[in-house]
Amino acid sequence: MSHKVALIFETNEERDQLVGKLKPMSGVSISAHVGGARSLQGVMVKEKPDVVLLALLRPDDAAFEVIEAATLRHPSVLVLLVSEDTGLTTLKRAMRAGVRDVLPGPLNAASVQAGVDYVKDSESITSRFVDNEGTLYAFMSAKGGCGATFLVTNLAYLLAKASKRVLIVDLNLYFGDAASYLTSRKSEVSVVDVARQSRRLDGSLLEASVLKVRDNLHVLCAPELPYKLEEVTPETVAAILALARTEYDFVLLDMARTMDPAAVKALDLAERIYLVTGQTLPALQDTLRMIAVFEGLGYGREKIMLVLNRYTKSSQIPLGEVERTTGYKVARVLPASDDAVLASINQGIPLAKLAARDPVARALNEWAQALAPVAVNAGGKPSWFSTLTGGM
């Protein structure tokens, strides 16, 4: 398959210096232009390239406005910015303008090869799971502190360890911190940034926007600060989740305890809602309120899964009383193991990796196996379940 690459420089000198050094590339046609950001849309119309490498020494707000106008009109064209300014501020502004990546300047032969590779990767990502429809589950705490974020992140880790491709979408837009349960690294892009670009959303954009905890475990993070949340609408949430289900085996939503239209749309789309509660009267009171809301939204009983976290036999509210009070059978019970769980949270290391023999880790293993069972090899090799408790 032939690929068309367009290069845009700010000056004739920059263009001529590179063009004279470029070697022919099999299956790739390259055109070189001068004019900076203002010529981007014209090149898109005339050349119809697969990818544009736009060289800007110091892109400013005016340049990004021109870029955004062009990418909105031609969402299928990949735009890569090549600049000496690769700081976080520039990266965020570029992503919001529809740029797929920022490469370090100056534009050279390596940049051109990176652009070609980006197109090939984009085609591969888009087609990789074309027939796939991943499973979508939502996790929500009935009351603050019940532990939904810990459960969703640790289950995601175990599912990924079992060779499933997993995405966590942090929809706790007000100070969500799901990624911190798995890694100390920070994301440069949030679900708000992706929602802004929902009209040009595809597999490559989603891939570029997630925080990669490991090859098959990704997090689409909540924003660091709750700004511009109006971009996260029912329509943009639906677009993100529809695409995510074609790219991942499991899409797990870490929900806030809010019921705005975007959150309701996410819950509507979820196959199951895991409502996490505890053995306290306030938690059970809020559980009843949440169940009433869910039932008012028309969710059937089979969609709502009650999870009892930090369970102790000595509690004044036993398991049977939780079920009688809520009218729902508890689907999953996680024992109390505060020291190990707190160590996991404070260190940002999944519990199965930090303390595989802990009772909570074992309960999570069983849950993960129930979500994604696999056949046991009869030839004597370790079973899927046994591999979950090993080191990584």
C-alpha positions in Angstrom: 0.0 0.0 0.0 1.3 3.4 -0.9 1.4 6.2 1.7 1.4 9.9 1.0 3.5 12.2 3.3 3.4 15.9 3.2 6.1 18.1 4.7 5.5 21.7 5.6 8.3 24.0 6.5 8.4 27.6 7.6 11.2 28.7 5.2 12.6 27.7 1.8 16.0 27.1 3.4 14.7 24.5 5.8 12.8 22.7 3.0 15.8 22.7 0.5 18.2 21.5 3.2 16.2 18.4 3.9 14.9 17.6 0.5 18.4 17.3 -0.8 19.2 14.7 1.8 16.1 12.5 1.6 16.4 9.1 0.1 13.6 7.4 -1.8 11.3 5.3 0.4 9.5 2.2 -1.0 5.8 2.7 -1.2 6.0 6.3 0.1 5.4 9.5 -1.9 6.6 12.7 -0.3 5.7 16.3 -1.1 7.5 19.3 0.5 5.8 22.7 1.0 6.6 26.1 2.6 4.2 28.3 4.5 4.0 27.0 8.1 0.6 26.5 9.7 -1.3 28.8 7.4 -0.6 26.4 4.5 -1.8 23.3 6.3 -5.4 23.2 5.1 -4.4 24.0 1.5 -2.0 21.1 1.5 -4.6 18.8 3.0 -7.1 19.7 0.2 -4.6 19.6 -2.7 -2.4 16.6 -1.7 -4.9 14.5 0.3 -2.0 13.1 2.3 -2.1 10.3 4.9 0.1 12.3 7.2 1.4 15.8 7.5 4.6 16.7 9.3 4.4 20.4 10.2 7.6 22.0 11.2 7.1 25.0 13.5 10.0 26.3 15.6 7.9 28.0 18.3 4.1 27.4 17.7 1.9 30.0 19.2 -1.9 30.3 19.9 -2.5 31.7 16.4 -0.8 28.7 14.8 -2.8 26.3 16.9 -6.1 28.0 16.0 -5.2 27.5 12.3 -4.2 23.9 12.9 -7.4 23.1 14.8 -9.5 24.6 12.0 -7.7 22.4 9.5 -7.9 19.2 11.5 -11.6 19.7 12.2 -12.3 19.9 8.4 -10.0 17.0 7.6 -10.1 14.6 10.6 -8.8 11.6 8.6 -5.4 13.2 8.0 -2.8 12.6 10.7 -1.0 15.8 11.7 2.4 15.5 13.5 4.0 18.7 14.8 7.8 18.9 14.6 9.1 21.5 17.0 12.0 22.3 19.3 9.3 23.1 21.9 8.2 19.7 23.2 7.1 20.8 26.6 3.9 19.7 28.4 2.1 23.0 27.6 2.8 22.7 23.9 1.9 19.0 23.9 -1.5 19.6 25.6 -2.3 22.6 23.3 -1.3 20.5 20.2 -3.5 17.6 21.2 -6.4 19.9 21.7 -5.8 21.3 18.2 -6.0 17.8 16.7 -2.3 17.1 16.4 -1.6 13.4 17.0 1.9 13.7 18.3 4.8 16.2 18.8 8.2 15.2 17.5 11.4 16.9 18.5 12.8 19.3 15.8 14.3 19.9 13.5 12.4 18.0 10.8 14.8 15.5 9.3 14.9 12.0 7.7 14.2 10.4 11.0 11.0 12.5 11.4 9.8 11.4 8.0 10.3 7.8 8.9 8.5 8.3 12.1 5.6 9.8 10.2 5.4 6.8 7.9 5.6 4.5 10.9 2.8 6.4 12.5 0.5 5.9 9.5 1.3 2.2 9.5 0.7 1.9 13.2 -2.5 3.8 12.9 -3.8 1.4 10.2 -2.8 -1.6 12.3 -4.4 -0.2 15.5 -7.7 0.7 13.7 -8.0 -2.7 12.1 -6.6 -4.9 15.0 -9.9 -5.3 16.8 -12.4 -4.5 14.0 -14.5 -7.6 14.9 -14.0 -7.2 18.6 -16.6 -6.0 21.1 -15.0 -5.8 24.5 -16.8 -6.1 27.8 -17.8 -2.8 29.5 -18.2 -2.7 33.3 -18.8 0.2 35.6 -17.6 0.4 39.2 -19.0 2.9 41.8 -18.7 3.3 45.5 -22.1 3.6 47.3 -20.3 5.9 49.7 -17.0 7.7 49.6 -14.2 5.5 50.8 -15.8 2.1 50.0 -12.9 1.2 47.7 -14.2 1.1 44.1 -11.1 2.6 42.7 -8.9 0.1 44.4 -11.0 -2.8 43.1 -11.3 -1.6 39.5 -7.5 -0.9 39.2 -6.5 -4.2 40.8 -8.9 -6.2 38.7 -7.7 -4.5 35.6 -4.1 -5.5 36.6 -5.1 -9.1 37.0 -7.0 -9.3 33.7 -4.1 -7.7 31.9 -1.8 -10.2 33.5 -4.0 -12.9 32.1 -3.2 -11.6 28.6 -6.4 -9.5 28.2 -6.2 -6.0 26.7 -7.7 -3.7 29.4 -8.6 0.0 29.5 -9.6 1.8 32.7 -11.5 5.0 32.0 -11.4 7.4 35.0 -14.8 9.2 34.9 -14.3 10.7 38.3 -13.7 14.0 36.6 -13.3 15.8 39.9 -9.9 14.8 41.2 -10.0 11.1 39.9 -6.7 9.3 40.7 -7.1 5.8 39.3 -3.7 5.8 37.7 -1.9 6.4 41.0 -3.0 2.9 42.2 -0.9 1.3 39.4 2.0 3.6 38.7 3.8 6.8 39.8 3.8 8.1 36.2 1.5 11.0 35.2 -0.5 11.3 32.1 -0.2 14.3 29.8 -3.7 13.7 28.3 -7.0 13.3 30.0 -10.5 12.1 29.1 -11.5 15.8 28.7 -8.8 16.2 26.0 -10.1 13.1 24.1 -13.7 14.3 24.5 -12.8 17.5 22.8 -11.6 15.6 19.8 -14.5 13.1 19.6 -15.3 14.1 16.0 -11.8 12.9 14.9 -11.5 10.1 17.3 -10.0 6.9 16.0 -7.8 4.0 17.3 -4.5 5.9 16.9 -5.7 8.9 18.8 -7.0 6.8 21.7 -3.8 4.9 21.7 -1.8 8.1 21.9 -4.0 9.5 24.7 -3.8 6.7 27.3 -1.3 6.2 30.0 0.4 2.8 29.4 0.9 1.0 32.7 2.0 -2.0 30.7 1.6 -3.1 27.1 -1.9 -4.4 27.6 -3.1 -2.3 30.5 -3.9 1.4 29.8 -5.6 4.2 31.7 -7.6 7.1 30.2 -7.0 9.5 33.1 -9.2 12.1 34.7 -8.0 15.6 34.3 -5.6 16.9 36.9 -7.9 19.9 37.6 -11.7 19.9 36.9 -11.6 22.4 34.0 -13.6 22.4 30.8 -15.7 19.5 31.9 -18.5 20.6 29.7 -16.6 18.8 26.9 -17.5 15.5 28.5 -21.1 15.1 27.2 -23.3 12.0 26.8 -22.3 12.1 23.1 -18.6 12.3 23.6 -18.7 9.6 26.3 -20.6 7.3 24.0 -18.1 7.9 21.2 -15.1 7.1 23.4 -16.6 4.0 24.9 -17.8 2.7 21.6 -14.3 3.0 20.2 -12.7 1.6 23.3 -14.8 -1.6 23.1 -13.4 -2.3 19.6 -9.8 -1.8 20.9 -9.9 -3.6 24.2 -11.1 -6.9 25.7 -12.3 -5.1 28.9 -13.2 -1.5 29.4 -13.6 -0.7 33.1 -15.1 2.5 34.3 -14.1 4.1 37.6 -17.2 6.2 38.3 -17.7 9.1 40.6 -20.7 9.3 42.9 -22.5 11.8 40.6 -25.4 11.3 38.2 -24.8 14.0 35.6 -25.9 13.2 32.0 -22.5 12.0 30.9 -22.3 9.6 33.9 -25.7 8.3 33.2 -24.8 7.6 29.6 -21.8 5.6 30.7 -23.9 3.6 33.1 -26.5 3.0 30.4 -23.8 1.5 28.2 -22.3 -0.7 30.9 -23.2 -4.3 30.9 -22.9 -4.5 34.6 -22.6 -1.9 37.4 -20.6 -3.1 40.4 -21.9 -1.1 43.4 -19.3 -1.2 46.2 -20.6 -1.0 49.8 -19.4 -1.6 53.3 -20.7 -2.9 56.7 -21.7 0.5 58.1 -25.1 2.1 58.4 -24.2 5.2 56.3 -22.8 3.0 53.6 -26.0 0.9 53.5 -28.2 4.0 53.5 -26.4 5.3 50.5 -26.5 1.9 48.8 -30.3 2.0 49.1 -30.3 5.5 47.5 -28.1 4.4 44.7 -30.2 1.3 44.0 -33.3 3.5 43.9 -31.6 5.7 41.3 -30.6 2.8 39.2 -34.0 1.2 39.3 -35.5 4.6 38.4 -33.2 4.6 35.4 -34.8 1.3 34.4 -31.8 -0.9 35.1 -32.8 -4.5 35.7 -31.6 -6.4 38.8 -29.3 -8.5 36.7 -27.3 -5.3 35.8 -26.6 -4.3 39.4 -23.9 -6.3 41.2 -23.5 -5.6 44.9 -19.9 -5.9 46.2 -19.2 -6.0 49.9 -15.7 -4.6 50.6 -13.6 -4.9 53.8 -15.9 -7.6 55.1 -15.3 -8.9 58.7 -17.3 -11.6 60.4 -17.2 -9.7 63.7 -19.1 -6.7 62.2 -22.3 -5.6 63.9 -23.9 -5.7 60.4 -23.4 -9.3 59.1 -23.6 -10.3 55.4 -27.1 -11.5 55.7 -28.3 -8.2 57.1 -26.6 -6.4 54.2 -28.6 -8.5 51.8 -31.9 -8.1 53.7 -31.5 -4.4 53.9 -30.6 -3.8 50.2 -32.8 -6.5 48.8 -29.9 -7.7 46.7 -27.7 -10.8 47.1 -24.0 -9.8 47.5 -22.2 -10.8 44.3 -18.7 -10.5 45.6 -17.2 -10.3 49.1 -13.7 -8.9 49.7 -12.2 -9.4 53.2 -10.7 -6.7 55.3 -6.9 -6.5 55.1 -6.2 -2.9 55.8 -2.4 -3.0 56.1 -1.7 -4.8 52.8 -4.3 -2.7 50.9 -3.0 0.6 52.3 0.6 -0.4 51.4 -0.6 -1.2 47.9 -2.3 2.2 47.5 0.5 4.2 49.1 3.2 2.6 46.9 1.1 2.6 43.7 1.7 -1.1 43.3 -1.1 -3.6 42.6 -1.8 -5.8 45.6 -1.3 -9.1 43.6 2.2 -7.9 42.8 3.0 -6.6 46.3 1.4 -9.3 48.4 0.1 -12.2 46.2 -0.8 -14.4 49.2 -2.9 -11.7 50.9 -6.6 -12.7 51.4 -7.7 -9.7 49.4 -5.4 -10.6 46.5 -6.7 -14.1 46.5 -10.3 -12.9 46.4 -9.5 -10.5 43.5 -7.8 -13.5 41.7 -11.1 -15.4 42.0 -13.1 -12.5 40.7 -10.8 -11.9 37.8 -10.9 -15.6 36.9 -14.7 -15.4 36.9 -14.7 -12.4 34.6 -12.3 -14.0 32.1 -12.2 -17.8 32.5 -9.8 -19.8 30.3 -9.3 -23.5 29.6 -6.8 -25.2 31.9 -4.0 -26.9 29.9 -4.1 -30.7 30.5 -0.5 -31.1 29.7 0.8 -30.2 33.1 1.6 -26.5 32.4 0.7 -24.0 35.1 -3.0 -23.0 35.1 -4.2 -19.4 34.4 -5.1 -19.1 38.1 -1.7 -20.1 39.4 0.0 -17.7 37.1 -1.9 -14.8 38.6 -0.3 -15.3 42.0 3.3 -15.4 40.6 5.7 -12.5 40.4 5.8 -10.0 37.5 
